[in-house]
């Protein structure tokens, strides 16, 4: 079985372009899955840290993830534990937010994003995630979304200007 990103093809294409253009060396991802398997294999990626709360899903991803991927477990009931599951150190070129506690993950990303980095929030059109829109000075809605797929939001800007 090969895991694939669980999102519409237009969103996959946009992330393909973003990963190609940004050439991230270090990536932090909240919510492991097909995205972990696909984009961690980019030739520029040196380290991919992914936080997952579901033990069965963690095992499935772990069976397909390459040696650049470090899978970590985070709590499904404690936002602070999930957001800081990796005991995050250093800065990341790309932060993908597609797991639990998304607004909290976007807020935490300010501490760990390179000045040129990008934070990508999946399903950004959901009203539950409206508070994430104000975290960075620059934002762009990359896909409009539908009932089935609620869009991608890219958040970027110099995290240290805040």
C-alpha positions in Angstrom: 0.0 0.0 0.0 1.3 3.4 -0.9 -0.2 6.3 1.1 -1.2 9.3 -0.9 -2.1 12.8 0.3 -5.8 12.9 1.2 -6.7 16.1 -0.6 -7.9 17.2 -4.1 -5.5 17.0 -7.0 -5.3 20.8 -7.3 -4.0 21.1 -3.8 -1.5 18.4 -4.3 -0.3 20.2 -7.4 0.1 23.5 -5.5 2.1 21.8 -2.7 4.2 20.1 -5.3 5.0 23.6 -6.8 5.6 25.1 -3.4 8.0 22.3 -2.3 9.8 22.6 -5.6 10.2 26.4 -5.4 10.9 26.6 -1.7 13.3 23.7 -1.6 12.9 23.1 2.1 15.6 21.4 4.0 13.8 21.2 7.3 10.0 20.5 7.5 7.7 20.3 10.4 4.3 18.7 9.8 1.4 18.3 12.1 -0.7 15.3 11.0 1.3 12.5 9.3 0.0 10.7 6.3 0.3 10.5 2.6 1.7 14.0 2.6 4.6 12.8 4.8 5.3 9.9 2.4 5.1 12.1 -0.8 6.9 15.3 0.1 9.5 14.1 2.4 11.1 12.4 -0.6 11.8 15.7 -2.2 15.5 15.8 -3.0 16.1 19.0 -1.0 14.5 17.7 2.2 17.1 16.7 4.8 14.8 16.4 7.9 11.1 15.9 8.1 9.5 15.9 11.5 5.8 14.8 11.7 3.5 14.7 14.7 0.7 12.2 14.7 -1.8 11.4 17.5 -3.3 8.1 16.1 -1.2 5.1 17.0 -2.4 2.9 14.1 -1.9 5.7 11.5 1.5 6.4 13.0 2.5 2.7 12.3 1.1 2.9 8.8 3.0 6.0 7.9 6.1 4.7 9.6 6.1 1.6 7.4 6.3 3.8 4.3 8.2 6.9 5.4 11.9 7.1 4.5 14.9 7.6 6.7 14.6 11.4 6.6 11.3 11.3 8.5 11.1 11.4 12.2 7.6 10.5 13.4 6.5 11.7 16.8 3.4 11.1 18.9 1.3 13.9 20.2 -1.8 13.9 22.5 -5.3 13.9 21.0 -6.6 15.5 24.2 -3.9 18.0 25.2 -3.1 20.8 22.8 0.2 21.8 24.5 1.5 18.2 24.3 0.5 17.9 20.7 1.9 21.2 19.6 5.2 20.7 21.3 5.4 17.0 20.9 8.7 17.2 19.1 10.3 19.4 21.7 10.9 21.5 18.6 14.4 22.9 18.3 15.6 25.2 15.5 13.9 26.7 12.5 12.0 25.2 9.7 11.7 26.2 6.0 8.2 24.8 5.7 5.5 24.0 8.3 2.5 22.0 7.2 -0.5 22.1 9.5 -3.0 19.3 8.7 -3.6 17.6 12.1 -5.2 18.3 15.4 -5.1 21.7 17.2 -4.5 23.6 14.0 -4.9 27.2 15.3 -2.5 26.4 18.2 0.0 24.8 15.7 -0.1 27.9 13.5 0.4 30.1 16.6 3.4 28.0 17.7 4.9 28.0 14.3 5.9 31.7 14.7 8.7 30.5 17.1 10.1 28.0 14.5 9.7 29.5 11.0 12.6 30.7 9.0 12.2 34.4 7.8 11.7 33.1 4.3 9.6 30.1 5.4 6.0 29.2 4.7 3.3 27.8 6.9 0.6 25.9 5.0 -2.7 25.4 6.7 -4.9 22.7 5.2 -8.7 23.1 5.3 -8.2 26.8 6.0 -11.7 27.6 4.9 -13.2 26.0 8.0 -14.5 28.6 10.4 -12.9 26.7 13.3 -9.5 27.9 11.9 -10.4 31.6 11.4 -8.1 32.7 14.2 -5.1 31.3 12.3 -5.5 33.9 9.6 -4.2 36.8 11.8 -1.0 35.1 12.9 1.2 36.2 10.0 1.3 39.6 8.2 1.2 37.9 4.8 -1.5 35.3 3.9 -2.9 33.9 0.7 -5.8 31.6 0.2 -4.4 29.2 -2.4 -7.5 27.2 -3.0 -11.1 28.2 -2.5 -12.3 24.9 -1.3 -15.7 23.2 -1.3 -17.7 21.2 1.2 -15.5 18.2 0.6 -12.2 20.2 0.6 -12.0 23.5 2.5 -9.0 25.0 0.9 -5.3 25.6 1.5 -4.0 28.7 3.2 -0.4 29.8 3.0 0.8 32.0 5.8 4.2 33.6 5.6 6.2 36.6 6.6 9.0 37.4 9.0 8.1 35.7 12.2 10.4 38.0 14.3 8.6 41.3 13.2 5.7 40.5 15.6 
